[in-house]
Structures are given as structure tokens and as C-alpha cells.
Amino acid sequence: MKRTLCSICLGSLALTLTAWGQPTHNTRPDRAQAHRTANVRAARPANTGAMTGAHRHTATAPSRQRTYMTARTHPNRVVQQDARTRASRQRNVSSNREFRARSNATVNRERNVAVNRARNVEVNRNRNAAELRARKDLATNRERNVAVNRARNVEVNRDRNAAAFRARSNLAGNGGRNFAYYRGRNVAINNNFHSAAFSGRQYTAFRNYHRQWHDRGWWRSHYDRIVFVNSGWYYWNAGYWFPAWGYAPSAYYAYDGPIYGYNGLAPDRVIVDVQSQLQRDGYYDGAIDGVLGPMTREAIAAFQADNGLAVTSVIDEPTLATLGIA
């Protein structure tokens, strides 16, 4: 009996020391259960014949299991959380939609601007080209029509005016100077400006004049005053008006030579003043049209012959001074 009690005490002490030296951090349920089972089995006394019938263990102790429980959530909180989630999702969708709309608007604006610019350029180019062609055609036709009509009018009016003036002269008798008288005088006209009769300063422009042919760009680059009168283009230089030959292909000039100017008047206004004064003096009875045609030049020659001037039949400085115009 003493031996049995001693064996039990020694076995219990050994098991205690063994369990004390084992690690305690293993928390898995299965391992903990095995550990406890091993300890229990190791703590049992030796299976002797005396205790076999009284202390026989055939079933193992039930193992402890951990229960993992889900945190309870209040239903109202779940509903509120779902509402916030939906509101946040809607805000994100709205923001993304607005961002895409702005991006698309910017892209479409740039594309539309580029397309519209190209279309406007093409449309305006065609319109401008058509308008320019129309203006050129209109200007060309105007110049041609003016030249043709003026030539016709000069020819028709010359005969009508001469016949009418002769009829009035016959009714008035022989008193005073009249166009028929000077028309029949056959006044000798001298246009040789290189002769000694035209050596004075007032004839320098006539001596140096010769016809020049240049295009529109050349005339504009050399002279700052160019005007269109009587279906022709004239440029101003050193007190005289000169025909600008070549400025326009359809230009027409009834007289090819210098025209003395004064007070900045255009050449047609100077001719109108000369025609009006000659008409008042009885030398001219034609149309006051500002054209230096044959009838006007015949009247100028007759006036020059009667006043001791060089008979040039042109509007020069001595003639205007004698007429009392300039």
C-alpha cells in the first residue's frame, strides 16, 4: 500500500513538472483539446489489476469550442447606412455625368468652331470672288460704255450744235463774232512745240511731253494724284494734267497732251470753265461737257489768233490768263 501511494505521488509530481514546462500560447481549440487530453491521460494512475474494475475510463472528455458571434447591428442604423451609401453613389454618378457633359461640350465646341471656321472661309471666299468679279465687270463695262457713248455724243452733238449755231448766226446778221465766222477762217494751228515760238517757260510741259504707257501699279507708285474724268485717267505733275496711258485698257482720251490746271481743279472742270468763257465771248456754242474735243479746240485757236497768242488750240497758261480764268 505504501508503495502504491508513493508511485502515485511521484507520478503526479512528474506530470506537474512536465505540464509546467510546456508552452501556453497555443490557443487553437483542437490543439488545446489534445493537450488537455494528453494531460488527463498522463495524470491517470497506472492501470493495475486492482484498479481495473473500479477506475476504467473508456470515453474521452468533451472538448471546449470557441463560439464566434456576429456583432449585432440595430435595424435603423442599417437603413441609415444604406441611405447614405445610395446618396453617395448618386452624387458620384451625378458628378461623373456632369464632368463628362463638360468634357463633351468643350470637345464639341472646339470641333464646331473648327468646322464653322472652315465653312465660313470657303463661303466667304466664294462670295468675295463673285463680288470682285462683278465689280471688275461693272467697272470695265462702265468705262467701255462711257467711252463709246461719249464718242457718239461728241460726233452727233458737233453736227447739231454747228447747224443750230449757224442758224442763229444767220438770224442775228453779221454783227459780233460768231462760230461760223471763225470756223471758216482756217486759222493756222502750230503744234510744233520744239520750234522757237515755244521757247518760253510756259510751254516747257508741251515741249517735254511724250506718250507713256505704264500699268496701274506703276502710275500709282510714281504719282500721288490720279483722277478719272471723261472716260480717261489723268495724273497731276508740275501744274499740268497728263493722260495716264495704260492705266486702264478701256481708257479714252479726246485730246492727247497736257492741260494747264489751277486752283486744284480736275481737268474736266478746267475745260468747262474754258468752254463757258469762250461761249460768253462768242467763240464757242457747243455743249459745256468738259471734253476737249474738236469744236472746243477750234474755238480756242480762234481766240488765240484774235488775241496775239501762239495758236496752239490747247489749254496753256497764256490762254487761261488772257481769258481771265487763271
C-alpha positions in Angstrom: 0.0 0.0 0.0 2.8 2.4 0.8 4.4 1.5 -2.5 1.3 2.4 -4.4 0.8 5.7 -2.7 4.5 6.6 -3.3 4.1 5.8 -7.0 1.1 7.9 -7.3 2.8 10.9 -5.7 5.9 10.6 -7.8 3.7 10.3 -11.0 1.7 13.4 -10.1 4.8 15.4 -9.4 6.3 14.3 -12.8 3.2 15.3 -14.7 3.0 18.6 -12.9 6.6 19.4 -13.8 6.0 18.3 -17.4 2.9 20.4 -17.8 4.7 23.4 -16.3 7.4 23.2 -18.9 5.0 23.1 -21.9 4.2 26.4 -24.0 0.9 28.0 -23.1 0.4 30.3 -26.2 -1.2 27.7 -28.4 -4.9 28.8 -28.4 -6.3 26.6 -31.2 -9.3 24.6 -30.0 -8.1 21.3 -31.4 -4.6 21.6 -30.1 -5.8 22.7 -26.7 -8.2 19.8 -26.5 -5.4 17.4 -27.4 -3.1 19.0 -24.8 -5.8 18.6 -22.1 -6.5 15.1 -23.2 -2.8 14.2 -23.0 -2.5 15.8 -19.6 -5.6 13.9 -18.4 -4.3 10.7 -19.7 -0.9 11.3 -18.3 -2.3 12.1 -14.9 -4.1 8.8 -14.6 -2.6 6.3 -12.3 -1.1 3.2 -13.7 -3.6 0.7 -14.9 -3.1 -2.1 -12.4 -5.1 -5.1 -11.8 -6.5 -3.8 -8.6 -8.0 -0.6 -10.2 -9.0 -2.1 -13.5 -12.5 -2.8 -12.5 -13.1 0.2 -10.4 -11.5 3.1 -12.5 -11.8 2.1 -16.1 -12.1 5.1 -18.5 -13.5 4.4 -21.9 -14.8 7.7 -23.1 -12.9 11.0 -23.6 -14.0 14.3 -22.1 -15.9 16.6 -24.4 -13.7 19.3 -25.9 -14.3 23.0 -25.5 -15.1 25.0 -28.7 -15.0 28.8 -29.2 -18.1 30.4 -30.5 -17.7 33.4 -32.9 -20.6 35.7 -32.7 -21.6 38.4 -35.2 -21.9 41.9 -33.8 -25.5 42.9 -33.5 -26.5 46.0 -35.6 -29.6 48.0 -35.0 -32.0 47.9 -38.0 -32.3 51.7 -38.0 -28.6 52.1 -38.3 -28.5 49.7 -41.2 -31.2 51.6 -43.1 -29.4 54.9 -42.5 -26.1 53.5 -43.6 -27.8 52.1 -46.8 -29.4 55.6 -47.4 -26.0 57.3 -47.1 -24.4 54.8 -49.4 -27.1 55.3 -52.0 -26.8 59.1 -51.7 -23.0 58.9 -52.0 -23.4 56.7 -55.1 -25.9 59.1 -56.7 -23.6 62.1 -56.0 -20.7 60.2 -57.7 -22.9 59.3 -60.6 -24.1 62.9 -61.0 -20.5 64.3 -60.7 -19.3 61.9 -63.3 -22.2 62.7 -65.6 -21.6 66.4 -65.2 -17.8 66.0 -65.8 -18.5 64.0 -69.0 -21.0 66.6 -70.1 -18.5 69.4 -69.6 -15.8 67.5 -71.4 -18.1 66.7 -74.3 -19.2 70.3 -74.5 -15.6 71.5 -74.7 -14.7 69.0 -77.3 -17.8 69.6 -79.4 -17.3 73.4 -79.1 -13.8 73.1 -80.5 -14.9 70.8 -83.2 -17.8 73.1 -84.2 -15.6 76.2 -84.1 -13.1 74.5 -86.4 -15.8 73.2 -88.8 -17.7 76.5 -88.9 -14.4 78.4 -89.5 -13.6 76.2 -92.4 -17.1 76.6 -93.8 -17.1 80.4 -93.4 -13.8 80.7 -95.0 -15.0 78.7 -98.0 -18.3 80.5 -98.3 -16.7 84.0 -97.9 -14.0 83.1 -100.4 -16.6 82.2 -103.0 -18.8 85.3 -102.2 -15.8 87.6 -102.3 -14.6 86.2 -105.6 -18.0 86.5 -107.1 -18.4 90.1 -105.8 -14.9 91.0 -107.0 -15.6 89.6 -110.5 -18.9 91.5 -110.6 -17.2 94.8 -109.6 -14.5 94.3 -112.2 -17.0 93.5 -114.9 -19.1 96.5 -113.8 -16.1 98.9 -113.8 -14.9 97.6 -117.2 -18.3 97.8 -118.8 -18.8 101.3 -117.3 -15.6 102.6 -118.8 -16.3 101.0 -122.2 -19.9 102.3 -122.3 -18.8 105.8 -121.3 -16.1 105.8 -124.0 -18.5 104.6 -126.7 -21.3 106.9 -125.7 -19.1 109.9 -125.3 -17.6 109.4 -128.8 -21.1 109.0 -130.2 -22.4 112.1 -128.4 -19.4 114.2 -129.5 -20.0 113.3 -133.1 -23.8 113.8 -133.0 -23.7 117.0 -130.9 -21.0 118.5 -133.1 -23.2 118.5 -136.2 -26.3 119.5 -134.3 -24.6 122.4 -132.4 -22.9 123.7 -135.6 -26.2 123.6 -137.5 -28.1 125.3 -134.7 -25.4 128.0 -134.2 -25.2 128.7 -137.9 -29.0 129.2 -138.0 -28.9 131.6 -135.1 -26.0 133.4 -136.6 -27.9 133.9 -139.8 -30.8 135.3 -137.9 -28.6 137.7 -136.0 -26.9 139.0 -139.1 -23.3 139.9 -139.3 -22.9 141.7 -136.1 -20.5 140.4 -133.5 -18.2 137.4 -133.6 -19.8 134.1 -134.3 -18.8 130.5 -134.6 -19.5 130.2 -138.3 -17.1 133.1 -139.0 -14.2 131.6 -137.1 -14.9 128.2 -138.5 -14.4 129.5 -142.0 -11.2 131.4 -141.2 -9.0 128.4 -141.4 -6.7 129.6 -138.7 -3.3 128.1 -138.9 -2.5 126.0 -135.8 1.1 125.4 -134.8 1.7 122.4 -132.5 5.4 122.2 -133.2 6.4 123.0 -129.6 10.0 122.4 -130.4 10.2 125.5 -132.6 11.4 128.9 -131.5 7.9 130.2 -131.0 7.5 127.9 -127.9 10.8 128.5 -126.2 9.2 130.2 -123.1 8.8 128.6 -119.7 5.0 128.4 -120.1 5.5 125.8 -122.9 8.0 123.6 -121.2 5.4 120.9 -120.4 4.3 120.8 -124.1 7.9 120.6 -125.3 8.8 117.7 -123.0 5.6 115.7 -123.3 5.6 112.3 -124.9 3.1 109.5 -124.5 4.0 107.0 -121.8 2.5 103.5 -121.4 2.5 102.0 -117.9 0.2 99.8 -115.9 -1.9 100.9 -112.9 0.7 99.9 -110.3 3.5 102.0 -112.0 1.3 105.1 -112.2 0.2 104.8 -108.5 3.8 104.3 -107.3 5.1 107.4 -109.2 2.2 109.9 -108.8 0.0 110.5 -105.8 -2.9 112.2 -107.6 -4.6 110.4 -110.4 -8.3 111.1 -111.4 -10.8 109.5 -113.8 -12.6 112.0 -116.0 -14.2 111.9 -119.5 -13.6 108.1 -119.8 -9.8 108.6 -119.2 -7.3 108.6 -116.4 -5.1 111.8 -115.8 -2.2 112.3 -113.4 -1.1 115.7 -111.9 2.5 116.8 -112.4 4.1 120.3 -112.1 0.9 122.3 -112.7 -0.4 120.2 -115.6 -2.8 117.3 -116.2 -1.4 114.5 -118.4 -3.1 111.4 -119.9 -2.1 108.2 -118.0 -1.8 105.9 -120.9 -2.0 102.2 -120.0 -3.7 102.8 -116.6 -6.8 101.1 -117.9 -7.2 99.2 -121.1 -10.5 100.8 -122.0 -9.5 104.4 -121.3 -10.4 107.0 -124.0 -8.7 110.4 -124.5 -10.3 113.0 -126.8 -7.0 115.0 -126.6 -3.5 113.7 -126.1 -1.5 116.4 -124.4 -1.0 118.5 -121.3 -3.8 120.6 -119.8 -2.9 123.5 -117.7 -4.6 123.4 -114.2 -5.2 125.9 -111.5 -6.8 126.0 -108.0 -6.5 122.2 -107.8 -9.4 121.7 -110.2 -9.7 118.4 -112.1 -9.1 118.6 -115.9 -12.8 118.4 -116.8 -13.6 121.4 -114.6 -10.8 123.4 -116.2 -12.3 122.6 -119.7 -15.8 123.5 -118.5 -14.5 126.9 -117.4 -12.8 127.5 -120.7 -15.9 126.4 -122.7 -18.1 128.7 -120.6 -15.8 131.7 -121.1 -15.4 131.1 -124.8 -19.2 130.8 -125.1 -19.6 134.2 -123.3 -17.1 135.7 -125.7 -18.9 134.4 -128.8 -16.3 131.8 -129.8 -18.0 128.7 -128.8 -21.6 127.5 -128.9 -21.2 123.8 -128.3 -22.1 121.6 -125.3 -20.5 122.5 -121.9 -19.4 118.9 -121.3 -15.8 119.2 -120.1 -14.4 117.4 -123.2 -11.5 119.0 -125.1 -12.9 118.0 -128.5 -12.6 119.4 -132.0 -15.2 122.2 -131.5 -13.6 123.4 -128.3 -10.1 123.4 -129.8 -11.3 125.4 -132.8 -12.8 128.0 -130.6 -9.5 128.1 -128.5 -7.5 128.6 -131.7 -9.7 131.4 -132.9 -9.5 133.2 -129.5 -5.7 132.8 -129.5 -5.4 134.2 -133.1 -7.5 137.2 -132.2 -5.5 138.0 -129.0 -2.0 137.6 -130.5 -1.2 134.3 -128.7 0.6 131.3 -130.1 -2.2 129.4 -132.0 -1.8 126.0 -130.3 -5.5 125.2 -129.8 -4.7 123.8 -126.4 -5.3 125.0 -122.9 -2.0 126.5 -121.9 -1.1 129.1 -119.3 -1.1 132.2 -121.6 -4.5 131.3 -122.9 -6.1 130.9 -119.5 -4.5 134.2 -118.3 -5.9 136.0 -121.4 -9.4 134.5 -120.8 -9.2 135.9 -117.3 -9.7 132.5 -115.7 -6.3 131.8 -114.0 
